[in-house]
Amino acid sequence: MRKDSTLAALLSPTRQGVLTSLFLRPDKEWYLSELAASLGTGPSSLQREIDALVRVGVLAKRVDGRRSYIKANEDSPIFPELRGLIEKSSGIVPMLREAIAGTKGLKIGFVYGSLARGEEGAGSDVDVMILGDVSSMELSPRLRAVEAAVGRQVNPTVFSVEEFARKAAEKNHFLRTVLRNKKIMLVGTEDELEEIARGSENSHAPFEQAGTR
């Protein structure tokens, strides 16, 4: 059963959709009909929500001739907190977690790189590592849907469990760097990942972790 997000409990579906779309892509200006089509709602009802959010300074509005453009107001004093809430409840990590859940053969999935370290920009790629006997024909459409929703490229790296364990045992530089740095787990736990990476309790010492999320 899908759990409702925090935003869904606090806000109407339309307002939740507006904030999620604009705050996940704060550099993008939206034309009203474009945003309405993206959210599957009518421009008239959307206009009321936008006007209310512009009045309180959450959204910024720019008029060019007969067209009005809106975007997240990055100068708002609550922008960081509001974007943080959206990222945690309706952002790319929850979207990825939901997108790959139930994928046949999936054992472990996690985000690494700039997003996991908290150093990403609005347009940064998202690096995802997948372990398991996973079909790209099943996985790719799920990740492309997330890309379309958030406007950011998702870069999956896929290993079978056996290949991952072998490369880790061979002290593959790339994998050791990933394992030692911060990760955001999507499926499975860091303990399970470490167990796979070690191969056996006696063959390798646990990897030192730089931190978890």
PyMOL CGO cylinders between C-alpha atoms (Angstrom):
from pymol import cmd
from pymol.cgo import CYLINDER

trace = [
    CYLINDER, 0.00, 0.00, 0.00, 1.35, 3.41, -0.92, 0.3, 1, 1, 1, 1, 1, 1,
    CYLINDER, 1.35, 3.41, -0.92, 1.86, 5.75, 2.01, 0.3, 1, 1, 1, 1, 1, 1,
    CYLINDER, 1.86, 5.75, 2.01, 0.62, 9.32, 1.69, 0.3, 1, 1, 1, 1, 1, 1,
    CYLINDER, 0.62, 9.32, 1.69, 3.36, 11.93, 1.72, 0.3, 1, 1, 1, 1, 1, 1,
    CYLINDER, 3.36, 11.93, 1.72, 3.59, 14.66, 4.35, 0.3, 1, 1, 1, 1, 1, 1,
    CYLINDER, 3.59, 14.66, 4.35, 2.53, 17.23, 1.75, 0.3, 1, 1, 1, 1, 1, 1,
    CYLINDER, 2.53, 17.23, 1.75, -0.53, 15.20, 0.84, 0.3, 1, 1, 1, 1, 1, 1,
    CYLINDER, -0.53, 15.20, 0.84, -1.65, 15.33, 4.47, 0.3, 1, 1, 1, 1, 1, 1,
    CYLINDER, -1.65, 15.33, 4.47, -1.07, 19.08, 4.74, 0.3, 1, 1, 1, 1, 1, 1,
    CYLINDER, -1.07, 19.08, 4.74, -2.11, 20.47, 1.36, 0.3, 1, 1, 1, 1, 1, 1,
    CYLINDER, -2.11, 20.47, 1.36, -4.74, 20.05, -1.32, 0.3, 1, 1, 1, 1, 1, 1,
    CYLINDER, -4.74, 20.05, -1.32, -3.67, 17.87, -4.27, 0.3, 1, 1, 1, 1, 1, 1,
    CYLINDER, -3.67, 17.87, -4.27, -3.50, 20.90, -6.59, 0.3, 1, 1, 1, 1, 1, 1,
    CYLINDER, -3.50, 20.90, -6.59, -1.37, 22.99, -4.26, 0.3, 1, 1, 1, 1, 1, 1,
    CYLINDER, -1.37, 22.99, -4.26, 0.84, 19.99, -3.54, 0.3, 1, 1, 1, 1, 1, 1,
    CYLINDER, 0.84, 19.99, -3.54, 1.35, 19.50, -7.28, 0.3, 1, 1, 1, 1, 1, 1,
    CYLINDER, 1.35, 19.50, -7.28, 2.19, 23.17, -7.84, 0.3, 1, 1, 1, 1, 1, 1,
    CYLINDER, 2.19, 23.17, -7.84, 4.77, 23.29, -5.07, 0.3, 1, 1, 1, 1, 1, 1,
    CYLINDER, 4.77, 23.29, -5.07, 6.32, 19.97, -6.01, 0.3, 1, 1, 1, 1, 1, 1,
    CYLINDER, 6.32, 19.97, -6.01, 6.67, 20.88, -9.69, 0.3, 1, 1, 1, 1, 1, 1,
    CYLINDER, 6.67, 20.88, -9.69, 8.09, 24.35, -9.05, 0.3, 1, 1, 1, 1, 1, 1,
    CYLINDER, 8.09, 24.35, -9.05, 10.35, 23.62, -6.09, 0.3, 1, 1, 1, 1, 1, 1,
    CYLINDER, 10.35, 23.62, -6.09, 11.92, 20.51, -7.60, 0.3, 1, 1, 1, 1, 1, 1,
    CYLINDER, 11.92, 20.51, -7.60, 12.88, 22.67, -10.61, 0.3, 1, 1, 1, 1, 1, 1,
    CYLINDER, 12.88, 22.67, -10.61, 13.39, 26.12, -9.07, 0.3, 1, 1, 1, 1, 1, 1,
    CYLINDER, 13.39, 26.12, -9.07, 15.31, 27.44, -12.08, 0.3, 1, 1, 1, 1, 1, 1,
    CYLINDER, 15.31, 27.44, -12.08, 12.40, 26.82, -14.49, 0.3, 1, 1, 1, 1, 1, 1,
    CYLINDER, 12.40, 26.82, -14.49, 9.70, 29.37, -15.30, 0.3, 1, 1, 1, 1, 1, 1,
    CYLINDER, 9.70, 29.37, -15.30, 6.31, 27.87, -16.08, 0.3, 1, 1, 1, 1, 1, 1,
    CYLINDER, 6.31, 27.87, -16.08, 3.55, 29.27, -18.24, 0.3, 1, 1, 1, 1, 1, 1,
    CYLINDER, 3.55, 29.27, -18.24, 0.11, 28.68, -16.69, 0.3, 1, 1, 1, 1, 1, 1,
    CYLINDER, 0.11, 28.68, -16.69, -1.26, 26.36, -19.37, 0.3, 1, 1, 1, 1, 1, 1,
    CYLINDER, -1.26, 26.36, -19.37, 2.02, 24.38, -19.40, 0.3, 1, 1, 1, 1, 1, 1,
    CYLINDER, 2.02, 24.38, -19.40, 1.82, 23.78, -15.66, 0.3, 1, 1, 1, 1, 1, 1,
    CYLINDER, 1.82, 23.78, -15.66, -1.89, 22.97, -15.83, 0.3, 1, 1, 1, 1, 1, 1,
    CYLINDER, -1.89, 22.97, -15.83, -1.26, 20.36, -18.52, 0.3, 1, 1, 1, 1, 1, 1,
    CYLINDER, -1.26, 20.36, -18.52, 1.59, 18.88, -16.49, 0.3, 1, 1, 1, 1, 1, 1,
    CYLINDER, 1.59, 18.88, -16.49, -0.64, 18.56, -13.42, 0.3, 1, 1, 1, 1, 1, 1,
    CYLINDER, -0.64, 18.56, -13.42, -3.73, 17.44, -15.33, 0.3, 1, 1, 1, 1, 1, 1,
    CYLINDER, -3.73, 17.44, -15.33, -5.90, 20.26, -14.01, 0.3, 1, 1, 1, 1, 1, 1,
    CYLINDER, -5.90, 20.26, -14.01, -7.73, 23.29, -15.41, 0.3, 1, 1, 1, 1, 1, 1,
    CYLINDER, -7.73, 23.29, -15.41, -5.97, 26.68, -15.73, 0.3, 1, 1, 1, 1, 1, 1,
    CYLINDER, -5.97, 26.68, -15.73, -8.77, 28.52, -13.90, 0.3, 1, 1, 1, 1, 1, 1,
    CYLINDER, -8.77, 28.52, -13.90, -8.57, 26.46, -10.71, 0.3, 1, 1, 1, 1, 1, 1,
    CYLINDER, -8.57, 26.46, -10.71, -4.79, 26.47, -10.90, 0.3, 1, 1, 1, 1, 1, 1,
    CYLINDER, -4.79, 26.47, -10.90, -4.74, 30.25, -11.20, 0.3, 1, 1, 1, 1, 1, 1,
    CYLINDER, -4.74, 30.25, -11.20, -6.39, 30.65, -7.79, 0.3, 1, 1, 1, 1, 1, 1,
    CYLINDER, -6.39, 30.65, -7.79, -3.77, 28.47, -6.12, 0.3, 1, 1, 1, 1, 1, 1,
    CYLINDER, -3.77, 28.47, -6.12, -0.94, 30.33, -7.84, 0.3, 1, 1, 1, 1, 1, 1,
    CYLINDER, -0.94, 30.33, -7.84, -2.30, 33.75, -6.94, 0.3, 1, 1, 1, 1, 1, 1,
    CYLINDER, -2.30, 33.75, -6.94, -2.51, 32.75, -3.27, 0.3, 1, 1, 1, 1, 1, 1,
    CYLINDER, -2.51, 32.75, -3.27, 1.06, 31.47, -3.26, 0.3, 1, 1, 1, 1, 1, 1,
    CYLINDER, 1.06, 31.47, -3.26, 2.35, 34.58, -5.04, 0.3, 1, 1, 1, 1, 1, 1,
    CYLINDER, 2.35, 34.58, -5.04, 0.63, 36.83, -2.47, 0.3, 1, 1, 1, 1, 1, 1,
    CYLINDER, 0.63, 36.83, -2.47, 2.48, 35.19, 0.42, 0.3, 1, 1, 1, 1, 1, 1,
    CYLINDER, 2.48, 35.19, 0.42, 5.79, 35.29, -1.44, 0.3, 1, 1, 1, 1, 1, 1,
    CYLINDER, 5.79, 35.29, -1.44, 6.26, 31.55, -1.95, 0.3, 1, 1, 1, 1, 1, 1,
    CYLINDER, 6.26, 31.55, -1.95, 6.10, 31.89, -5.75, 0.3, 1, 1, 1, 1, 1, 1,
    CYLINDER, 6.10, 31.89, -5.75, 7.48, 34.63, -8.01, 0.3, 1, 1, 1, 1, 1, 1,
    CYLINDER, 7.48, 34.63, -8.01, 5.50, 35.95, -10.99, 0.3, 1, 1, 1, 1, 1, 1,
    CYLINDER, 5.50, 35.95, -10.99, 6.82, 37.66, -14.11, 0.3, 1, 1, 1, 1, 1, 1,
    CYLINDER, 6.82, 37.66, -14.11, 4.60, 39.27, -16.75, 0.3, 1, 1, 1, 1, 1, 1,
    CYLINDER, 4.60, 39.27, -16.75, 5.77, 39.42, -20.36, 0.3, 1, 1, 1, 1, 1, 1,
    CYLINDER, 5.77, 39.42, -20.36, 3.16, 40.99, -22.60, 0.3, 1, 1, 1, 1, 1, 1,
    CYLINDER, 3.16, 40.99, -22.60, -0.01, 38.94, -22.24, 0.3, 1, 1, 1, 1, 1, 1,
    CYLINDER, -0.01, 38.94, -22.24, 1.74, 36.02, -20.66, 0.3, 1, 1, 1, 1, 1, 1,
    CYLINDER, 1.74, 36.02, -20.66, 2.54, 35.45, -17.02, 0.3, 1, 1, 1, 1, 1, 1,
    CYLINDER, 2.54, 35.45, -17.02, 5.34, 33.15, -15.90, 0.3, 1, 1, 1, 1, 1, 1,
    CYLINDER, 5.34, 33.15, -15.90, 5.74, 31.67, -12.45, 0.3, 1, 1, 1, 1, 1, 1,
    CYLINDER, 5.74, 31.67, -12.45, 8.55, 29.96, -10.60, 0.3, 1, 1, 1, 1, 1, 1,
    CYLINDER, 8.55, 29.96, -10.60, 9.61, 29.14, -7.07, 0.3, 1, 1, 1, 1, 1, 1,
    CYLINDER, 9.61, 29.14, -7.07, 10.69, 32.29, -5.23, 0.3, 1, 1, 1, 1, 1, 1,
    CYLINDER, 10.69, 32.29, -5.23, 14.27, 31.51, -4.26, 0.3, 1, 1, 1, 1, 1, 1,
    CYLINDER, 14.27, 31.51, -4.26, 14.43, 34.81, -2.34, 0.3, 1, 1, 1, 1, 1, 1,
    CYLINDER, 14.43, 34.81, -2.34, 11.69, 33.75, 0.04, 0.3, 1, 1, 1, 1, 1, 1,
    CYLINDER, 11.69, 33.75, 0.04, 13.01, 33.34, 3.61, 0.3, 1, 1, 1, 1, 1, 1,
    CYLINDER, 13.01, 33.34, 3.61, 11.30, 29.94, 3.81, 0.3, 1, 1, 1, 1, 1, 1,
    CYLINDER, 11.30, 29.94, 3.81, 12.54, 28.67, 0.43, 0.3, 1, 1, 1, 1, 1, 1,
    CYLINDER, 12.54, 28.67, 0.43, 15.24, 26.34, 1.89, 0.3, 1, 1, 1, 1, 1, 1,
    CYLINDER, 15.24, 26.34, 1.89, 12.90, 24.83, 4.47, 0.3, 1, 1, 1, 1, 1, 1,
    CYLINDER, 12.90, 24.83, 4.47, 10.02, 24.43, 2.04, 0.3, 1, 1, 1, 1, 1, 1,
    CYLINDER, 10.02, 24.43, 2.04, 12.21, 22.88, -0.64, 0.3, 1, 1, 1, 1, 1, 1,
    CYLINDER, 12.21, 22.88, -0.64, 13.68, 20.55, 1.97, 0.3, 1, 1, 1, 1, 1, 1,
    CYLINDER, 13.68, 20.55, 1.97, 10.21, 19.38, 2.99, 0.3, 1, 1, 1, 1, 1, 1,
    CYLINDER, 10.21, 19.38, 2.99, 9.23, 18.81, -0.64, 0.3, 1, 1, 1, 1, 1, 1,
    CYLINDER, 9.23, 18.81, -0.64, 12.46, 16.94, -1.37, 0.3, 1, 1, 1, 1, 1, 1,
    CYLINDER, 12.46, 16.94, -1.37, 11.89, 14.65, 1.62, 0.3, 1, 1, 1, 1, 1, 1,
    CYLINDER, 11.89, 14.65, 1.62, 8.20, 13.97, 1.04, 0.3, 1, 1, 1, 1, 1, 1,
    CYLINDER, 8.20, 13.97, 1.04, 7.65, 14.29, -2.71, 0.3, 1, 1, 1, 1, 1, 1,
    CYLINDER, 7.65, 14.29, -2.71, 11.15, 14.81, -4.09, 0.3, 1, 1, 1, 1, 1, 1,
    CYLINDER, 11.15, 14.81, -4.09, 13.38, 12.70, -6.24, 0.3, 1, 1, 1, 1, 1, 1,
    CYLINDER, 13.38, 12.70, -6.24, 14.44, 10.25, -3.52, 0.3, 1, 1, 1, 1, 1, 1,
    CYLINDER, 14.44, 10.25, -3.52, 10.87, 9.19, -2.64, 0.3, 1, 1, 1, 1, 1, 1,
    CYLINDER, 10.87, 9.19, -2.64, 10.07, 9.08, -6.36, 0.3, 1, 1, 1, 1, 1, 1,
    CYLINDER, 10.07, 9.08, -6.36, 13.05, 6.82, -7.05, 0.3, 1, 1, 1, 1, 1, 1,
    CYLINDER, 13.05, 6.82, -7.05, 12.23, 4.61, -4.08, 0.3, 1, 1, 1, 1, 1, 1,
    CYLINDER, 12.23, 4.61, -4.08, 8.68, 4.15, -5.30, 0.3, 1, 1, 1, 1, 1, 1,
    CYLINDER, 8.68, 4.15, -5.30, 9.71, 3.76, -8.95, 0.3, 1, 1, 1, 1, 1, 1,
    CYLINDER, 9.71, 3.76, -8.95, 12.11, 0.86, -8.40, 0.3, 1, 1, 1, 1, 1, 1,
    CYLINDER, 12.11, 0.86, -8.40, 10.19, -0.89, -5.62, 0.3, 1, 1, 1, 1, 1, 1,
    CYLINDER, 10.19, -0.89, -5.62, 9.00, -4.28, -6.77, 0.3, 1, 1, 1, 1, 1, 1,
    CYLINDER, 9.00, -4.28, -6.77, 11.44, -4.51, -9.68, 0.3, 1, 1, 1, 1, 1, 1,
    CYLINDER, 11.44, -4.51, -9.68, 12.01, -8.22, -10.35, 0.3, 1, 1, 1, 1, 1, 1,
    CYLINDER, 12.01, -8.22, -10.35, 15.42, -9.43, -9.19, 0.3, 1, 1, 1, 1, 1, 1,
    CYLINDER, 15.42, -9.43, -9.19, 16.32, -6.20, -7.35, 0.3, 1, 1, 1, 1, 1, 1,
    CYLINDER, 16.32, -6.20, -7.35, 18.33, -6.75, -4.16, 0.3, 1, 1, 1, 1, 1, 1,
    CYLINDER, 18.33, -6.75, -4.16, 19.89, -3.38, -3.35, 0.3, 1, 1, 1, 1, 1, 1,
    CYLINDER, 19.89, -3.38, -3.35, 19.35, 0.13, -4.68, 0.3, 1, 1, 1, 1, 1, 1,
    CYLINDER, 19.35, 0.13, -4.68, 20.89, 3.40, -3.50, 0.3, 1, 1, 1, 1, 1, 1,
    CYLINDER, 20.89, 3.40, -3.50, 21.74, 6.95, -4.52, 0.3, 1, 1, 1, 1, 1, 1,
    CYLINDER, 21.74, 6.95, -4.52, 25.38, 8.01, -4.39, 0.3, 1, 1, 1, 1, 1, 1,
    CYLINDER, 25.38, 8.01, -4.39, 27.38, 11.00, -5.61, 0.3, 1, 1, 1, 1, 1, 1,
    CYLINDER, 27.38, 11.00, -5.61, 26.50, 14.69, -5.23, 0.3, 1, 1, 1, 1, 1, 1,
    CYLINDER, 26.50, 14.69, -5.23, 22.86, 14.15, -4.23, 0.3, 1, 1, 1, 1, 1, 1,
    CYLINDER, 22.86, 14.15, -4.23, 23.83, 11.75, -1.44, 0.3, 1, 1, 1, 1, 1, 1,
    CYLINDER, 23.83, 11.75, -1.44, 26.50, 14.19, -0.24, 0.3, 1, 1, 1, 1, 1, 1,
    CYLINDER, 26.50, 14.19, -0.24, 24.06, 17.10, -0.27, 0.3, 1, 1, 1, 1, 1, 1,
    CYLINDER, 24.06, 17.10, -0.27, 26.18, 18.97, -2.81, 0.3, 1, 1, 1, 1, 1, 1,
    CYLINDER, 26.18, 18.97, -2.81, 23.94, 18.81, -5.87, 0.3, 1, 1, 1, 1, 1, 1,
    CYLINDER, 23.94, 18.81, -5.87, 22.67, 21.76, -7.87, 0.3, 1, 1, 1, 1, 1, 1,
    CYLINDER, 22.67, 21.76, -7.87, 19.19, 22.13, -9.33, 0.3, 1, 1, 1, 1, 1, 1,
    CYLINDER, 19.19, 22.13, -9.33, 20.27, 20.47, -12.58, 0.3, 1, 1, 1, 1, 1, 1,
    CYLINDER, 20.27, 20.47, -12.58, 22.75, 17.92, -11.24, 0.3, 1, 1, 1, 1, 1, 1,
    CYLINDER, 22.75, 17.92, -11.24, 22.53, 14.35, -12.52, 0.3, 1, 1, 1, 1, 1, 1,
    CYLINDER, 22.53, 14.35, -12.52, 21.37, 11.71, -10.06, 0.3, 1, 1, 1, 1, 1, 1,
    CYLINDER, 21.37, 11.71, -10.06, 23.59, 8.66, -9.67, 0.3, 1, 1, 1, 1, 1, 1,
    CYLINDER, 23.59, 8.66, -9.67, 21.84, 5.41, -8.75, 0.3, 1, 1, 1, 1, 1, 1,
    CYLINDER, 21.84, 5.41, -8.75, 23.42, 2.02, -8.17, 0.3, 1, 1, 1, 1, 1, 1,
    CYLINDER, 23.42, 2.02, -8.17, 21.36, -1.14, -8.61, 0.3, 1, 1, 1, 1, 1, 1,
    CYLINDER, 21.36, -1.14, -8.61, 22.38, -4.64, -7.48, 0.3, 1, 1, 1, 1, 1, 1,
    CYLINDER, 22.38, -4.64, -7.48, 20.53, -7.71, -8.67, 0.3, 1, 1, 1, 1, 1, 1,
    CYLINDER, 20.53, -7.71, -8.67, 19.43, -9.67, -11.71, 0.3, 1, 1, 1, 1, 1, 1,
    CYLINDER, 19.43, -9.67, -11.71, 17.41, -6.77, -13.08, 0.3, 1, 1, 1, 1, 1, 1,
    CYLINDER, 17.41, -6.77, -13.08, 16.03, -6.36, -16.59, 0.3, 1, 1, 1, 1, 1, 1,
    CYLINDER, 16.03, -6.36, -16.59, 16.89, -3.02, -18.17, 0.3, 1, 1, 1, 1, 1, 1,
    CYLINDER, 16.89, -3.02, -18.17, 13.61, -3.24, -20.10, 0.3, 1, 1, 1, 1, 1, 1,
    CYLINDER, 13.61, -3.24, -20.10, 11.76, -3.13, -16.78, 0.3, 1, 1, 1, 1, 1, 1,
    CYLINDER, 11.76, -3.13, -16.78, 14.03, -0.68, -14.97, 0.3, 1, 1, 1, 1, 1, 1,
    CYLINDER, 14.03, -0.68, -14.97, 14.64, 1.96, -17.65, 0.3, 1, 1, 1, 1, 1, 1,
    CYLINDER, 14.64, 1.96, -17.65, 11.02, 3.12, -18.15, 0.3, 1, 1, 1, 1, 1, 1,
    CYLINDER, 11.02, 3.12, -18.15, 10.64, 3.52, -14.37, 0.3, 1, 1, 1, 1, 1, 1,
    CYLINDER, 10.64, 3.52, -14.37, 13.72, 5.76, -14.15, 0.3, 1, 1, 1, 1, 1, 1,
    CYLINDER, 13.72, 5.76, -14.15, 12.78, 7.73, -17.28, 0.3, 1, 1, 1, 1, 1, 1,
    CYLINDER, 12.78, 7.73, -17.28, 9.43, 8.55, -15.67, 0.3, 1, 1, 1, 1, 1, 1,
    CYLINDER, 9.43, 8.55, -15.67, 11.26, 10.03, -12.68, 0.3, 1, 1, 1, 1, 1, 1,
    CYLINDER, 11.26, 10.03, -12.68, 13.51, 12.02, -15.02, 0.3, 1, 1, 1, 1, 1, 1,
    CYLINDER, 13.51, 12.02, -15.02, 10.48, 13.48, -16.78, 0.3, 1, 1, 1, 1, 1, 1,
    CYLINDER, 10.48, 13.48, -16.78, 8.87, 14.44, -13.48, 0.3, 1, 1, 1, 1, 1, 1,
    CYLINDER, 8.87, 14.44, -13.48, 11.87, 16.24, -11.96, 0.3, 1, 1, 1, 1, 1, 1,
    CYLINDER, 11.87, 16.24, -11.96, 13.75, 17.41, -15.05, 0.3, 1, 1, 1, 1, 1, 1,
    CYLINDER, 13.75, 17.41, -15.05, 17.03, 15.78, -14.02, 0.3, 1, 1, 1, 1, 1, 1,
    CYLINDER, 17.03, 15.78, -14.02, 18.98, 12.94, -15.60, 0.3, 1, 1, 1, 1, 1, 1,
    CYLINDER, 18.98, 12.94, -15.60, 19.11, 9.68, -13.66, 0.3, 1, 1, 1, 1, 1, 1,
    CYLINDER, 19.11, 9.68, -13.66, 22.26, 7.63, -14.28, 0.3, 1, 1, 1, 1, 1, 1,
    CYLINDER, 22.26, 7.63, -14.28, 21.85, 3.99, -13.24, 0.3, 1, 1, 1, 1, 1, 1,
    CYLINDER, 21.85, 3.99, -13.24, 24.82, 1.68, -12.73, 0.3, 1, 1, 1, 1, 1, 1,
    CYLINDER, 24.82, 1.68, -12.73, 23.70, -1.95, -12.58, 0.3, 1, 1, 1, 1, 1, 1,
    CYLINDER, 23.70, -1.95, -12.58, 25.65, -4.93, -11.24, 0.3, 1, 1, 1, 1, 1, 1,
    CYLINDER, 25.65, -4.93, -11.24, 24.66, -8.47, -10.49, 0.3, 1, 1, 1, 1, 1, 1,
    CYLINDER, 24.66, -8.47, -10.49, 25.29, -9.32, -6.83, 0.3, 1, 1, 1, 1, 1, 1,
    CYLINDER, 25.29, -9.32, -6.83, 28.10, -11.67, -7.84, 0.3, 1, 1, 1, 1, 1, 1,
    CYLINDER, 28.10, -11.67, -7.84, 29.82, -9.10, -10.06, 0.3, 1, 1, 1, 1, 1, 1,
    CYLINDER, 29.82, -9.10, -10.06, 29.58, -6.41, -7.41, 0.3, 1, 1, 1, 1, 1, 1,
    CYLINDER, 29.58, -6.41, -7.41, 31.06, -8.70, -4.74, 0.3, 1, 1, 1, 1, 1, 1,
    CYLINDER, 31.06, -8.70, -4.74, 33.88, -9.75, -7.07, 0.3, 1, 1, 1, 1, 1, 1,
    CYLINDER, 33.88, -9.75, -7.07, 34.80, -6.18, -8.03, 0.3, 1, 1, 1, 1, 1, 1,
    CYLINDER, 34.80, -6.18, -8.03, 34.67, -5.08, -4.39, 0.3, 1, 1, 1, 1, 1, 1,
    CYLINDER, 34.67, -5.08, -4.39, 36.95, -7.99, -3.43, 0.3, 1, 1, 1, 1, 1, 1,
    CYLINDER, 36.95, -7.99, -3.43, 39.35, -6.91, -6.18, 0.3, 1, 1, 1, 1, 1, 1,
    CYLINDER, 39.35, -6.91, -6.18, 39.40, -3.45, -4.56, 0.3, 1, 1, 1, 1, 1, 1,
    CYLINDER, 39.40, -3.45, -4.56, 37.90, -1.77, -7.59, 0.3, 1, 1, 1, 1, 1, 1,
    CYLINDER, 37.90, -1.77, -7.59, 38.63, 1.94, -7.09, 0.3, 1, 1, 1, 1, 1, 1,
    CYLINDER, 38.63, 1.94, -7.09, 35.22, 3.15, -8.23, 0.3, 1, 1, 1, 1, 1, 1,
    CYLINDER, 35.22, 3.15, -8.23, 33.27, 0.79, -5.98, 0.3, 1, 1, 1, 1, 1, 1,
    CYLINDER, 33.27, 0.79, -5.98, 35.48, 1.39, -2.96, 0.3, 1, 1, 1, 1, 1, 1,
    CYLINDER, 35.48, 1.39, -2.96, 34.99, 5.14, -3.39, 0.3, 1, 1, 1, 1, 1, 1,
    CYLINDER, 34.99, 5.14, -3.39, 31.20, 4.67, -3.59, 0.3, 1, 1, 1, 1, 1, 1,
    CYLINDER, 31.20, 4.67, -3.59, 31.14, 2.37, -0.57, 0.3, 1, 1, 1, 1, 1, 1,
    CYLINDER, 31.14, 2.37, -0.57, 33.18, 4.74, 1.60, 0.3, 1, 1, 1, 1, 1, 1,
    CYLINDER, 33.18, 4.74, 1.60, 31.04, 7.77, 0.87, 0.3, 1, 1, 1, 1, 1, 1,
    CYLINDER, 31.04, 7.77, 0.87, 27.52, 8.78, 1.78, 0.3, 1, 1, 1, 1, 1, 1,
    CYLINDER, 27.52, 8.78, 1.78, 24.62, 6.91, 0.29, 0.3, 1, 1, 1, 1, 1, 1,
    CYLINDER, 24.62, 6.91, 0.29, 20.85, 7.20, 0.39, 0.3, 1, 1, 1, 1, 1, 1,
    CYLINDER, 20.85, 7.20, 0.39, 19.36, 3.72, 0.46, 0.3, 1, 1, 1, 1, 1, 1,
    CYLINDER, 19.36, 3.72, 0.46, 16.34, 3.13, -1.77, 0.3, 1, 1, 1, 1, 1, 1,
    CYLINDER, 16.34, 3.13, -1.77, 16.01, -0.64, -1.37, 0.3, 1, 1, 1, 1, 1, 1,
    CYLINDER, 16.01, -0.64, -1.37, 17.81, -2.73, 1.23, 0.3, 1, 1, 1, 1, 1, 1,
    CYLINDER, 17.81, -2.73, 1.23, 20.09, -1.55, 4.02, 0.3, 1, 1, 1, 1, 1, 1,
    CYLINDER, 20.09, -1.55, 4.02, 23.72, -0.49, 4.32, 0.3, 1, 1, 1, 1, 1, 1,
    CYLINDER, 23.72, -0.49, 4.32, 24.37, -3.59, 6.43, 0.3, 1, 1, 1, 1, 1, 1,
    CYLINDER, 24.37, -3.59, 6.43, 23.14, -5.79, 3.59, 0.3, 1, 1, 1, 1, 1, 1,
    CYLINDER, 23.14, -5.79, 3.59, 25.27, -3.85, 1.11, 0.3, 1, 1, 1, 1, 1, 1,
    CYLINDER, 25.27, -3.85, 1.11, 28.35, -4.21, 3.29, 0.3, 1, 1, 1, 1, 1, 1,
    CYLINDER, 28.35, -4.21, 3.29, 27.75, -7.94, 3.65, 0.3, 1, 1, 1, 1, 1, 1,
    CYLINDER, 27.75, -7.94, 3.65, 27.64, -8.33, -0.13, 0.3, 1, 1, 1, 1, 1, 1,
    CYLINDER, 27.64, -8.33, -0.13, 30.76, -6.20, -0.53, 0.3, 1, 1, 1, 1, 1, 1,
    CYLINDER, 30.76, -6.20, -0.53, 32.71, -8.24, 2.01, 0.3, 1, 1, 1, 1, 1, 1,
    CYLINDER, 32.71, -8.24, 2.01, 31.79, -11.52, 0.37, 0.3, 1, 1, 1, 1, 1, 1,
    CYLINDER, 31.79, -11.52, 0.37, 32.37, -13.38, 3.65, 0.3, 1, 1, 1, 1, 1, 1,
    CYLINDER, 32.37, -13.38, 3.65, 33.01, -12.32, 7.20, 0.3, 1, 1, 1, 1, 1, 1,
    CYLINDER, 33.01, -12.32, 7.20, 36.64, -13.46, 7.14, 0.3, 1, 1, 1, 1, 1, 1,
    CYLINDER, 36.64, -13.46, 7.14, 37.73, -12.24, 3.72, 0.3, 1, 1, 1, 1, 1, 1,
    CYLINDER, 37.73, -12.24, 3.72, 37.48, -8.47, 4.08, 0.3, 1, 1, 1, 1, 1, 1,
    CYLINDER, 37.48, -8.47, 4.08, 37.13, -5.96, 6.90, 0.3, 1, 1, 1, 1, 1, 1,
    CYLINDER, 37.13, -5.96, 6.90, 34.04, -3.75, 6.95, 0.3, 1, 1, 1, 1, 1, 1,
    CYLINDER, 34.04, -3.75, 6.95, 34.28, -0.67, 4.80, 0.3, 1, 1, 1, 1, 1, 1,
    CYLINDER, 34.28, -0.67, 4.80, 34.71, 2.57, 6.69, 0.3, 1, 1, 1, 1, 1, 1,
    CYLINDER, 34.71, 2.57, 6.69, 31.68, 4.77, 6.17, 0.3, 1, 1, 1, 1, 1, 1,
    CYLINDER, 31.68, 4.77, 6.17, 31.90, 8.52, 5.75, 0.3, 1, 1, 1, 1, 1, 1,
    CYLINDER, 31.90, 8.52, 5.75, 28.30, 8.92, 6.93, 0.3, 1, 1, 1, 1, 1, 1,
    CYLINDER, 28.30, 8.92, 6.93, 24.79, 7.80, 6.17, 0.3, 1, 1, 1, 1, 1, 1,
    CYLINDER, 24.79, 7.80, 6.17, 21.47, 9.38, 5.47, 0.3, 1, 1, 1, 1, 1, 1,
]
cmd.load_cgo(trace, "trace")
